[in-house]
Amino acid sequence: MIRQAQKRDYQEAAVLIYDAIHDIAHALTGEKQKENVLEQLGNYFIQEKNRLSYRNCFVKTVDDIPVGIIVAYHGKDAYELDEPIRTHIEEKTGKEAYFDQEADETDFYLDTLSVNPQFGGKGFGTELIQSMTTYANEQGFATFSLNVEESNYKACKLYERLGFIYKKTITINHHLYHYLVKTLS
């Protein structure tokens, strides 16, 4: 079943998000140790407003346990959604926080997609993308975008099969990503 995420999903969500974004999770939390990164990702998840808030997530569940997650929001909201994260980083480090722009302001943006490896190959990632695509379309968005690391050929093929088309290459946290866009009806 796919459903809107709930605060109680925070532990599984933190692990799934970490599995998808690795070093970006360290940058977003200001933490070096995985245990601390997971704790802060969980804290972000239960907050009402930031990019990783449960409000921006759908989860795929098996026996009501989240085994997959998709995080998405409108690109025009990205800077505002990052404000609590920037504040946390600045308080923790004493330095100004800066994040690369991941989404065009006109696109509904798929920030993170992750499925527990024990449930890989079952189509759960595709189900999550299709659910969020339907949601974006129902909300009246014209385009749905995502980034995929250049070297992740398997994911590139999946996204192309689902109708996403290459638009440009961008840099996120010192890595090159293909920015793909799907036009919604």
Secondary structure, 3 states (H helix, E strand, C coil): CEEECCHHHHHHHHHHHHHHHHHHHHHHHCCCCHHHHHHHHHHHHHCCCCCCCHHHEEEEEECCEEEEEEEEEEHHHHHHHCHHHHHHHHHHHCCCCCCCCCCCCCCEEEEEEEECHHHCCCCHHHHHHHHHHHHHHHCCCCEEEEEEECCCHHHHHHHHHCCCEEEEEEEECCEEEEEEEEECC
